Amino acid sequence: MGKFITHSIFFVLGYLVLNGLFYMFVTTPAVYTNYVFNEDNMDQYHSFLVSDSHGACMKSIPNEYGIYNFSYRGDNYLDMYLKVQYLATQLSTEDTIFLNVDSHLFSNYRDKSSNAKKNIIYANYQVNNLLESEEVKQKLNNKKYFKYLPLLDIDYGVFYYDYLLPEKAAAYHRSFADYNEKTQRTKCQRRYETQYQNKTKSEKQEQYLEKIIEICEEKNIKLIGIQYPLAKMYWNMIENNNYNTTSLLKQYGIEVYDFHDLFFEQTDCFYDQDHLNLKGSKLFCEQISKLRRD
């Protein structure tokens, strides 16, 4: 019995030490210090891109144009709200936030694609202002108890992958132009059915967008809405199902720049029907870098 207790004590101590080392050398830089692909300190930037996969697919390219890429695939307006809460404590009136306001972000399919389990760290685990159910709030609040035991928390796995294998996350090199017209149409149709399947606008996402606007107004941080370029074939499918995403921002006097038709005649600027590849990312970042606050 004594041996069992001794071995158990050593096992627990060893596990705690292993968690501590993992937290210091992997979790801290991958999750708490640098965001995904950014090795630069946020303090070096005055412009920030907050977006879903449309921004994330550009990886570190925005950084080359003086824009800190704070985007992640699958992020919805809850995720972006958590990030903007954090940015509001770090930025000054000289700074600018570029926010994705593409119409698909207002589809209620986005209510189910939140990365809040990851992004709650940026709001310091504060859940009182969230619109989520009490059950979800409790789960998010409990994340703080796993902070120093990262080996028990599976939600940061993608962050670790991106941090440890950055070469796997290079900007897309494939071109949508490489597909024949039939394949292009099939890909567009599949995306359309995913993003606009029930053609219902999400009130929840709109409420979180309103919270983002209110934070920026309170802190006098410049907020600019951007809509990403789309392949012309895909735009022709979604044009009549646009959720009029700019109306709320315009009510608050927020500038919105619509780039959806920027590359209509340049299919080779896209990785797929609505994500930019390496070429498109560089050309697009040149455009938005001109919009930042002087």
N, C-alpha and C positions, 0 to 999 in steps of 0.2 A: 504493500500500500504506500509506504514511504517513497519507493522508487517512482511509483506512478505520479504522486504529488510533485516530486522533484522534477520529473520529466515534463509534467504539465506546466509547471512554473517557467521552466526554461523555454518551452514551446511558446507560451504566451509572451514572454519577454522578447524572444526572437522575432515573433510575429509583429510586435509593437515596434521593434527597432527597424524591421524591414519596411513597415508602413511609413515610419518616420523618414527613412532614407529615400523611399520612393516619392514621398510628399515633397521633400526638399529638392531632389534632383530631376524629377520628372513632372509631377503634378503642378508644382509652383510655376516653372517656366512654360509648361504646355497649356495650362488653364488659367492661372492667376496673374501671370506677369505679361507674357506675350500672347496676343490673340491669334491662335492658329498659325498663320504663316508669317506674321510680322515679328521681326527681330528688333525693329527699331522701337525706341521708347515713344509712347504717345505724346510726351512733352515736346517732341520735335515737330509736331504737326499742328496746323490750324484748320485743317479741313478733314472731315470724317465721312466715310460712306457707310451707311447703315441700310442693309438690304438682305434679301434672301439669296438663293442660288444665282440669281442674275448678276449680283455683285461678287459672290463668292467664287464664281467660275473664273473671274479675272485674277484671282489669287493676289500676287504682290504687285501687279502692274499699276494699280492706282497709286501705290506708294512712290513709284518712279515719277509721278506727276504731282507729288506733294499732298496726296490724299490718303489718309490712313484707312485701309480697308477693314471695316469692322462688320463684315457680312458673314453669313453662314447659311449653308443650304438648308432649306426647310423652315427657316425663320418666318414667323408670322408677326403681326403687330404686337402681340403680347411680348414676344422675344425682343422686338425692337424697342418696346417701351422700357423693358428692364435695362437694356443697354443705354438708352438715352437717359434714364435715371442716373446711371453711373456717370455718363459723360457730363451731365449737368453739374456734377460736383467737381469736375476737372477742368472744364473749359471756361473761357472768358468771353466778353462781348466781341472780341476780335475773331472768334472762331465761327466756322460754318459746318452744319450737318446737312449732308445730302441724303435724302430719304427716298427709298423706293415707293412709288405710288402707282405701280402698275395695277390694272384692273383685276387681275387674277387674285391679288391679295385681299380683295373684298368678297371673294367667293366663300361660301360657308364651308367648303372643303378644307379651307385653311384653319378652321377651328380645331381640326384634329391633327395638325402637323406641327405642333409647338415643340420647340427645344427648351422649354422653360426649365426642365430639370438640370440643364447645363447653365443656362443664362441667369438663373436666380442668383448666382454668385455676384453678379454685377449690381444687383439691388440689395446686396448685403443681407439676403434672406428675408427681406421685408415683404410680407404678403398682404398687409392690411388693405392696400389700395387696389388689389387685383380683383377682377370680376369673376374669378374662378369659384367653383363650389367649395364649400368648407373642407370636403374630403381632399380635393386637389391642393388647397392651401396648406393643409396639414402635411401632406407629402412633401411639398416644396419646402416648408419650414423645417422639416426633419433632415433636409439635406445638410444643414450646417453641422449636424452631429456626426456626419461621415467625413467631414472635411479633412481630418487628420488620420483617417483610416481609408485612404484611397483604394486599397486593394479590395475593400468591401463594396465599393461603389462602381457599378458597371456603366454608368451613364456618361463617363468621360472617355470611353474607349476610342471614339472617333477623333477626339482632340489629341490623344496620345499618338494615334496613327499618323495624323497630319504633322505633328511636331517631330516625331522620330523618323519619319520617311517623307521629308518635304519634296524630294524629287518626284514622288508619286503624285504630287499635287500641282505639278507645273500647269501653266495655262494650256487650255486645249489647243491642239495643233490640227485636228481634223477639220474639214470644211464641209458645210452642208451642201456646197456645190458639187461635192464628189458623188452624191447620190443621184440616181435618175429621178425623173419627175414623179413616177409612181410611188417610189419609196419615200420621197419627200412628202407627198400627199398623205401617205399612210401615217408617217410620224406626226404630221400636223393634226390629223384626225384623232389620233390617240391622245395627244396632249389636250386637244380641245375637249374631248369627252371627260378627261380627268379634271380639268380646271373649271369647266362650265357645265358640268353634268346636270345640275338641277336648276341652273340659272337663277339662283336665289342669293341675294346680297346678305352678307353677314353683319348684323347689327353689332355684334361683339367686336369684330375687327375695327369697325368704324369708331366704336367707343374708345378702343385703345389708341387709335390714331389721334383722336381728340385729346387724349391724355398727353400724348407726345407733343402735340402743338402747344398745349397749356404749359408744359414744363419749359419749352424753349421760349415762350413768351415771358414767363416769370423770370427766367435767367437772362433774357435779352440775348439769346443765342440765335444767330441767323439760321433759319431752316428753309431749305430749298427742296421742293419735290421734283423728282425726275422719273420719267417713264422711259424704259429701255427700248433700244431698237428691236424690231421684230422682222422676221423674214416675211416678205410680201404675201406669200401664199398663206401663212398662218394668220396674218392680219385680216385677210379677206374672210377667214372663217369666224373670227371673234368680233369683227367690227360691229355687228348688230347686237352683240351681247355685252357691250361695255357697261360697266356699273357706274359710269359717270363719277369716277374716283376723284376728280379734281374739285368737285363742288364744295366739299367740306373745307378744303384748304383755302379756296378762294374766299369763302365766308370769313376766314380769319386773316385775309390779306397775304396769304403765303404764295410765293412765286412757284409756279410749276412749269417745268420745261419738258415738252413732249418730243422725244427723239424716236418715236416708233417707226417713222418712215425714213430715218437717216440713211439706212443701207438697203432700201428697197431694190436697188439695181445692183447690189453687191452681195450676192448669196455667199461668196467666199469669205465674208466677214463673220459668219456664224458657224458655231459648232453644231447646233441643231436648229430647230425652228425658232427658238426664242432665247438662246444663250450665245453669247459672243465667243469667238475663238481668239487666238493670240493677236491676229491682225486687227480684228474688230475692236478688241479691248483697248489696244493702243490708240486707235483713232477716236474711240468714244471718250477715253480719258482725256485726250487733248481738248475735246469739246467741253466737258464738265469742269475741267480745271480753270476755264475762263470765267466760270460763274461764281467763284468763291468771293467772300467778302474782302473788300480792299482794306 
